[in-house]
Amino acid sequence: MERVDVAIIGGGPAGSSAARTAAEQDAEALVVEKGVPRADRDGLGPDSTDAAGMLDYWVDLMGYDPEEIPDEIILSELDGAEFNGPSESATIRDTGIDSSWDGFGFAFHRARFDDWLREEAEAAGANYRIGTSVSGVDTRFENGDPVHRVTLADGAELEADALVLADGPQRTVTIDALDQFMAPDRSVAEYIAPDTANHIAYQEHRRIPEELFDPDLIKFWWGVMPGHTAYPWIFPNDDNVARVGLTMPIGMDIDDVDDREEYTLLDPEDDQIPPGKVYLERLLDWQYPDYDLEDFPLVEDRGKRGGTEAYPISSTRPIDSPTYANVAVVGGAMGGTSAFHEGGDHVAVRTGKIAGRLAGTDALSRYNHEWRDALGDELLRNVTLAELARDMGPSDWDDTFRTTREMLDAEGSRYRQAAIAGLDGLSLLFRYKWLRRQLADGDYVQLHESEYAL
Ligand SMILES: Cc1cc2nc3c(=O)[nH]c(=O)nc-3n(C[C@H](O)[C@H](O)[C@H](O)COP(=O)(O)OP(=O)(O)OC[C@H]3O[C@@H](n4cnc5c(N)ncnc54)[C@H](O)[C@@H]3O)c2cc1C
């Protein structure tokens, strides 16, 4: 039977990054990627979630020098983000975190990004098997050492000393693979089941009329549709094309929504939560009342299919990995909440890089410690912000953005800014700090390594 040092399930940013660093340690690394067709890529590749924005300091978190990012990946250089409530807004021009990237960030071509990461991994010596899914993993221990048998949908099998689970938010392999190490009456699905821990994201590539197109700003609207961390966005790309998209919880019941009339994108006649397509039509109609939908034509040769795409997106806290079994869960598969969910591509790349390097040097036992060390502050901030937003309704979002704007307009320290913004500013700052402290002691991680039973 084929035997490799490190088997990596999934060839997205996390999987390719793991493959690269494992191969750089001279380990035999194999990526198994099911392979997805896309309108904008020749041949099968990873399921590139084409909604890609990178903030300045994320480049450092990924461990890249800005010079290393190929130009053809970048679609638009950003100089800020606009956060809108139903009637208030705040624009930030600075992430407030030191970084080596010059500028606020960039919007990028996700399929090209993924293909670049694959090229880097292959150049380091990693191998890819694309076009067949992994159907399961069976782990046994031989003389105390784990051996992972990976079964593919075409019936082929291979064995590996170390296993990196990089199958993204659907966790098609991760849940069963990890359940081998849970107590018999427990399952990691309690924490990361796709139908409860994930949101659905829908997006359309549309050409924006020249006079409306703003290439420098990513725009978000909060408190205009119901659901925790449910929001629409407009991301500028190149050539006057923008990705107009949204994310929302799966299976929400409109009868559970309080104060329905306060949500701008709900209609009084709605008898169920509208599909993403309808929400986006309403967003464009609301924002650009002098234009018709036909003025924003779909760009059908972009994205996954016909200029549109739907993806799952993780919206939960991260989990630890059972590293004593030589297993690391990375990227979207491990969860990690943020305004962009899953912690984003930077978390995928960095956790993948750490896992691959450690797996390639037989030191995977350090994985949980190292990813927390590298990304703990980022994930703690994201989880805290998601908690802060948990019960917020439309008017709370307006209050938050008004206060944030007043704080941004004031000069000086955060406390001075908060004081100038009045009681609302102080309460916002103190609520954030209080929540952050509650979660700081590792509680932003929802399943700790010690809870694995084996
Ligand atoms: C709509 C949307 C908007 C987003 N916006 C941003 C953003 O602006 N900025 C940002 O940084 N992040 C953003 N993200 C998040 C980002 O896309 C993820 O964090 C990132 O894709 C995670 O990378 P990953 O490698 O862990 O998983 P994925 O990219 O999901 O890759 C997992 C791979 O595993 C493969 N796979 C799954 N099951 C199997 C199997 N059984 N066998 C073989 N292969 C398998 C899949 O085909 C896929 O290629 C967004 C996500 C969505 C959905």
PDBQT file of the ligand as one rigid body, heavy atoms in Angstrom, charges set to zero:
ROOT
HETATM    1  C1  LIG A 501     -18.528  33.944   0.872  1.00  0.00    +0.000 C 
HETATM    2  C2  LIG A 501     -17.256  33.904   1.655  1.00  0.00    +0.000 A 
HETATM    3  C3  LIG A 501     -16.542  35.064   1.848  1.00  0.00    +0.000 A 
HETATM    4  C4  LIG A 501     -15.307  35.038   2.470  1.00  0.00    +0.000 A 
HETATM    5  N1  LIG A 501     -14.587  36.185   2.526  1.00  0.00    +0.000 NA
HETATM    6  C5  LIG A 501     -13.334  36.141   2.983  1.00  0.00    +0.000 A 
HETATM    7  C6  LIG A 501     -12.503  37.278   2.906  1.00  0.00    +0.000 A 
HETATM    8  O1  LIG A 501     -12.901  38.319   2.411  1.00  0.00    +0.000 OA
HETATM    9  N2  LIG A 501     -11.246  37.191   3.403  1.00  0.00    +0.000 N 
HETATM   10  C7  LIG A 501     -10.781  36.032   3.939  1.00  0.00    +0.000 A 
HETATM   11  O2  LIG A 501      -9.613  35.993   4.343  1.00  0.00    +0.000 OA
HETATM   12  N3  LIG A 501     -11.538  34.927   4.027  1.00  0.00    +0.000 NA
HETATM   13  C8  LIG A 501     -12.795  34.960   3.558  1.00  0.00    +0.000 A 
HETATM   14  N4  LIG A 501     -13.570  33.847   3.612  1.00  0.00    +0.000 N 
HETATM   15  C9  LIG A 501     -13.083  32.676   4.332  1.00  0.00    +0.000 C 
HETATM   16  C10 LIG A 501     -12.081  31.860   3.527  1.00  0.00    +0.000 C 
HETATM   17  O3  LIG A 501     -12.650  31.536   2.278  1.00  0.00    +0.000 OA
HETATM   18  C11 LIG A 501     -11.744  30.594   4.313  1.00  0.00    +0.000 C 
HETATM   19  O4  LIG A 501     -11.238  30.969   5.569  1.00  0.00    +0.000 OA
HETATM   20  C12 LIG A 501     -10.729  29.723   3.592  1.00  0.00    +0.000 C 
HETATM   21  O5  LIG A 501     -11.244  29.279   2.360  1.00  0.00    +0.000 OA
HETATM   22  C13 LIG A 501     -10.396  28.516   4.440  1.00  0.00    +0.000 C 
HETATM   23  O6  LIG A 501      -9.421  27.770   3.746  1.00  0.00    +0.000 OA
HETATM   24  P1  LIG A 501      -9.316  26.203   3.970  1.00  0.00    +0.000 P 
HETATM   25  O7  LIG A 501      -8.163  25.733   3.142  1.00  0.00    +0.000 OA
HETATM   26  O8  LIG A 501      -9.309  25.890   5.397  1.00  0.00    +0.000 OA
HETATM   27  O9  LIG A 501     -10.687  25.604   3.420  1.00  0.00    +0.000 OA
HETATM   28  P2  LIG A 501     -11.293  25.642   1.938  1.00  0.00    +0.000 P 
HETATM   29  O10 LIG A 501     -10.816  26.799   1.187  1.00  0.00    +0.000 OA
HETATM   30  O11 LIG A 501     -12.760  25.455   2.122  1.00  0.00    +0.000 OA
HETATM   31  O12 LIG A 501     -10.673  24.350   1.270  1.00  0.00    +0.000 OA
HETATM   32  C14 LIG A 501     -11.080  23.052   1.635  1.00  0.00    +0.000 C 
HETATM   33  C15 LIG A 501     -10.791  22.137   0.457  1.00  0.00    +0.000 C 
HETATM   34  O13 LIG A 501     -11.054  20.791   0.858  1.00  0.00    +0.000 OA
HETATM   35  C16 LIG A 501     -11.624  20.099  -0.243  1.00  0.00    +0.000 C 
HETATM   36  N5  LIG A 501     -12.357  18.945   0.297  1.00  0.00    +0.000 N 
HETATM   37  C17 LIG A 501     -13.430  18.981   1.111  1.00  0.00    +0.000 A 
HETATM   38  N6  LIG A 501     -13.819  17.726   1.419  1.00  0.00    +0.000 NA
HETATM   39  C18 LIG A 501     -12.960  16.894   0.780  1.00  0.00    +0.000 A 
HETATM   40  C19 LIG A 501     -12.828  15.468   0.712  1.00  0.00    +0.000 A 
HETATM   41  N7  LIG A 501     -13.676  14.657   1.362  1.00  0.00    +0.000 N 
HETATM   42  N8  LIG A 501     -11.836  14.947  -0.025  1.00  0.00    +0.000 NA
HETATM   43  C20 LIG A 501     -10.963  15.760  -0.679  1.00  0.00    +0.000 A 
HETATM   44  N9  LIG A 501     -11.050  17.110  -0.658  1.00  0.00    +0.000 NA
HETATM   45  C21 LIG A 501     -12.022  17.664   0.076  1.00  0.00    +0.000 A 
HETATM   46  C22 LIG A 501     -12.534  21.143  -0.902  1.00  0.00    +0.000 C 
HETATM   47  O14 LIG A 501     -12.804  20.841  -2.244  1.00  0.00    +0.000 OA
HETATM   48  C23 LIG A 501     -11.704  22.413  -0.750  1.00  0.00    +0.000 C 
HETATM   49  O15 LIG A 501     -10.923  22.692  -1.878  1.00  0.00    +0.000 OA
HETATM   50  C24 LIG A 501     -14.819  33.830   2.990  1.00  0.00    +0.000 A 
HETATM   51  C25 LIG A 501     -15.553  32.654   2.857  1.00  0.00    +0.000 A 
HETATM   52  C26 LIG A 501     -16.770  32.690   2.183  1.00  0.00    +0.000 A 
HETATM   53  C27 LIG A 501     -17.577  31.421   2.028  1.00  0.00    +0.000 C 
ENDROOT
TORSDOF 0
